[in-house]
Amino acid sequence: MKREPATSRFKYTKEERSWIMQDWGNSAYSIMITTAVFPLFFKAVASSGGLSDATSTAYWGYANSIATLIVSLLAPILGALADYKNQRMSMFTFFTLSGIVATLAFSFAPAGSWLYLFIFYVISAIGFSGANIFYDGSLIDVTTNSRMDRVSSAGFGWGYIGSSIPFVIFIAFQLTGVLPVSQTTLIKMGFVLTAVWWFVFTIPYWKNVEQKSFIEREPHLIKNSFLRLWSTLRGIKEYRQAFLFLIAYFFYIDGVGTIFKMATAVGSDIGLSANDLIVVMLIVQFVAFPFSILYGVLAKRFGAKNMIFVGIITYTFICIYALQLESLQTFIILALLVGTAQGGVQSLSRSLFGQLIPKERANEFFGFYNIFGKFAAVVGPLLVGIIAQVTGNSLDGVFALIILFVIGGVLLIFVKIPHEKEVE
């Protein structure tokens, strides 16, 4: 089915803009809750509640593992259910509001109640990741195949800026001390800001994005959703290109995610301070914005698959350059390189997968996409940890990630991309 295109290849339709703004809104959760502020707050509360540093770190790891496991196991069935007519938006709304309400609940945490934070963090993480299954699946309904790369890239690009604004506001208040409140109160205000930001910028998505590709409703939705999943797995040869891509994606996205997650630990190992690492984090965010957009534009000319190869080559060089890390200057250079490729690889992987799957079953297939992305977060950190422990140098562990990029790149060569002509 052909949809109404944008008036210009350099402008976005109302649906495309609304879809992009959802990334702008929910990405605030990624940096404020997942990465920067909440982990430190959780450890501080756990410490005041009598837990040791090692124990609180372990519980933080358990919380992330529980949320990841739940979403990963539920993703295919949730996606299969969302493929039925009028199902996707209600499921998206349930998970989004669960994440927003749980994030807001952080601001009411009793002193020393780490268990309260543990429970609501798991709920918020499930809400955030669960909603993204349906958000990713809706990409095929807001644009055409020929514009999908650029729209997906714009989502990631603007998401980097959207995630940075609440964080910068929080840091500005923290550093200046202009508000006459305690540090704990300021942090809780940051959680409120994150929840409100997420909610407000999801409103355009609720208003303007519709489910156009779907399967007609039938009795016994859950039972039939499981049957469709089983049919998909049994007929894997029919979707050979999509599943071959997922295997390639599993390897190279593991390398991408590992470098991002391990960057703080590696920076600390070479002697960088917490403030240095915050600055570097912001550098990655702001550099990733224009380069994510650029990847989408270049994909129009050279193809998404070729641009993913550019990103993989960039990350391979990053692994080699990591051996030279010894100062803030060299770490900033590494951060700049990561920023040039991170958003582009992620966004084009999403849009390329969207072009390989049956549109009426997009949510089901993006459920599988979510599984491969989530479980890809296992091999890379394990590889870094083992190599670093054996050699006594974490930089050797980063270098070893080349293996993942090479395997992913080689597998990607064999993925055949359909060329479907559409009206611009």
Residue pairs with C-beta under 8 A, 6 or more apart in sequence:
1 212
1 213
1 359
2 144
2 422
2 423
3 141
3 143
3 144
3 212
4 13
5 13
5 144
5 147
5 422
5 423
5 424
6 12
6 13
6 16
6 147
7 13
9 147
9 300
9 424
12 20
12 151
12 154
13 142
13 143
14 208
15 141
15 142
15 143
15 208
15 209
15 210
16 142
16 143
16 147
16 151
16 154
17 204
18 142
18 204
18 205
18 207
18 208
18 209
19 135
19 138
19 139
19 142
19 143
19 151
19 155
19 205
19 209
20 151
20 154
20 155
20 158
21 158
21 201
21 202
21 204
21 205
22 135
22 155
22 201
22 202
22 204
22 205
22 209
23 135
23 155
23 156
23 158
23 159
23 162
24 158
24 159
24 161
24 162
24 201
25 162
25 197
25 198
25 199
25 200
25 201
25 202
26 96
26 99
26 128
26 131
26 132
26 135
26 159
26 198
26 201
26 202
27 159
27 160
27 162
27 163
28 162
28 163
28 165
28 166
28 167
28 193
28 194
28 197
28 198
29 99
29 103
29 124
29 128
29 163
29 194
29 198
30 128
30 163
31 163
31 164
31 166
31 167
31 281
31 285
32 38
32 163
32 166
32 167
32 170
32 190
32 191
32 193
32 194
33 103
33 106
33 121
33 124
33 128
33 191
33 194
34 125
34 128
35 281
36 167
36 278
36 281
37 167
37 170
37 187
37 190
37 191
38 106
38 121
38 191
39 60
41 106
41 117
41 187
42 56
42 60
42 114
42 117
42 118
42 121
43 53
43 56
43 57
43 60
45 109
45 111
45 112
45 113
45 114
45 117
46 55
46 56
46 59
46 114
46 117
47 53
47 56
48 111
48 112
49 112
49 113
49 114
50 112
51 59
51 114
56 114
59 114
59 118
63 118
63 121
63 122
63 125
64 125
66 122
67 121
67 122
67 125
67 126
67 129
68 125
68 129
68 374
68 377
70 122
70 126
71 125
71 126
71 129
71 130
71 133
71 370
71 374
72 370
72 371
72 374
72 375
74 130
75 130
75 133
75 367
75 368
75 370
75 371
75 374
76 229
76 364
76 367
76 368
76 371
77 222
77 225
77 226
77 229
77 367
78 91
78 130
78 133
78 134
78 363
78 367
79 133
79 134
79 137
79 363
79 364
79 365
79 366
79 367
79 368
79 370
80 225
80 226
80 228
80 229
80 361
80 363
80 364
80 367
81 87
81 91
81 221
81 222
81 225
81 363
82 88
82 91
82 92
82 133
82 134
82 137
82 363
82 364
83 214
83 215
83 228
83 360
83 361
83 362
83 363
83 364
84 214
84 215
84 216
84 217
84 218
84 221
84 225
85 211
85 214
85 215
85 216
85 217
86 211
86 214
86 217
87 211
87 214
87 217
87 221
88 134
88 137
88 138
88 211
88 214
88 363
89 134
89 206
89 209
89 210
89 211
91 130
91 134
92 131
92 134
92 135
92 138
93 206
95 126
95 127
95 128
95 130
95 131
95 133
95 134
96 127
96 131
96 198
96 202
97 127
98 123
98 124
98 126
98 127
98 130
99 123
99 124
99 125
99 126
99 127
99 128
99 130
99 131
99 198
100 127
100 195
100 198
100 199
101 195
102 120
102 121
102 123
102 124
102 127
103 124
103 191
103 194
103 195
103 198
104 191
104 192
104 195
105 120
106 117
106 120
106 121
106 124
106 188
106 191
107 188
107 189
107 191
107 192
108 188
109 116
109 117
109 120
109 188
110 116
129 370
129 374
132 370
133 363
133 366
133 367
133 370
134 363
135 205
136 350
136 354
136 366
136 369
136 370
137 362
137 363
137 365
137 366
138 209
138 211
138 362
139 148
139 151
139 152
139 155
139 350
139 351
139 354
139 362
140 148
140 213
140 354
140 357
140 359
140 362
141 209
141 210
141 211
141 212
141 213
141 359
141 362
142 151
142 209
143 151
144 422
144 423
145 354
145 355
145 420
145 422
146 300
146 420
146 421
146 422
146 424
147 424
148 351
148 354
148 355
149 295
149 296
149 299
149 300
149 304
149 307
149 347
149 348
149 351
149 352
150 296
150 297
150 299
150 300
151 296
151 351
152 296
152 347
152 348
152 350
152 351
152 354
153 292
153 293
153 295
153 296
153 297
153 299
153 343
153 344
153 347
153 348
153 351
154 292
154 293
154 296
155 347
156 288
156 292
156 343
156 344
156 346
156 347
157 288
157 289
157 290
157 291
157 292
157 293
157 296
157 343
157 347
158 289
159 343
160 285
160 286
160 288
160 289
160 292
160 343
161 285
161 286
161 289
162 197
162 201
163 285
164 282
164 285
164 286
165 197
166 190
166 193
166 194
166 197
167 282
168 282
169 193
170 186
170 190
170 193
171 278
173 179
173 186
173 189
174 183
174 186
179 186
179 189
181 189
213 359
213 360
213 362
214 360
215 360
215 361
218 224
225 364
228 361
228 364
229 364
232 239
232 361
232 364
232 365
236 243
239 356
239 357
239 358
239 365
241 356
241 415
241 416
241 417
241 418
242 353
242 356
242 357
242 365
243 368
244 411
244 414
244 415
245 352
245 353
245 356
245 412
245 415
246 353
246 368
246 369
246 372
247 372
247 411
248 408
248 409
248 411
248 412
248 415
249 349
249 353
249 369
249 372
249 373
249 376
249 408
250 372
250 375
250 376
250 408
251 376
251 379
251 404
251 405
251 407
251 408
251 411
252 308
252 312
252 315
252 345
252 404
252 405
252 407
252 408
252 409
252 412
253 345
253 346
253 349
253 372
253 373
253 376
253 408
254 376
254 377
254 378
254 379
254 380
254 404
254 408
255 315
255 319
255 380
255 401
255 404
255 405
255 408
256 311
256 315
256 341
256 342
256 345
256 346
257 376
257 377
257 380
258 377
258 380
258 381
258 383
258 384
258 401
258 404
259 315
259 318
259 319
259 338
259 380
259 398
259 401
260 284
260 338
260 342
261 377
261 381
262 380
262 381
262 384
262 394
262 397
262 398
263 280
263 334
263 335
263 338
264 277
264 281
265 394
266 322
266 325
266 394
266 395
266 398
267 276
267 277
267 280
267 331
268 277
269 394
269 395
270 325
270 326
270 327
270 331
272 280
272 328
272 331
276 328
276 331
280 331
280 332
280 335
283 332
283 335
283 336
283 339
284 335
284 338
284 339
284 342
285 339
286 339
287 335
287 336
287 339
287 340
288 338
288 339
288 340
288 342
288 343
289 343
291 339
291 340
291 341
291 343
291 344
292 343
292 344
292 347
294 344
295 307
295 310
295 311
295 343
295 344
295 345
295 347
295 348
296 344
296 347
296 348
298 307
299 306
299 307
299 348
299 351
303 417
304 348
304 351
304 352
304 355
304 417
305 352
305 412
305 415
305 417
307 344
307 348
308 344
308 345
308 348
308 349
308 352
308 412
309 409
309 412
310 341
310 344
311 341
311 344
311 345
311 348
312 345
312 405
312 408
312 409
312 412
313 409
314 337
314 340
314 341
315 341
315 345
315 401
315 405
316 402
316 405
316 406
317 337
318 334
318 337
318 338
318 341
319 398
319 399
319 400
319 401
319 402
319 405
320 399
320 402
321 333
321 334
321 337
322 334
322 395
322 398
322 399
323 395
323 396
323 399
324 330
325 331
325 334
325 395
350 369
352 417
353 365
353 366
353 369
354 362
355 417
355 418
355 420
356 415
356 417
356 418
357 365
357 366
358 365
379 404
380 401
380 404
383 397
383 400
383 401
383 403
383 404
384 394
384 397
384 398
384 400
384 401
385 397
386 397
387 396
387 397
387 399
387 400
388 394
388 396
388 397
391 397
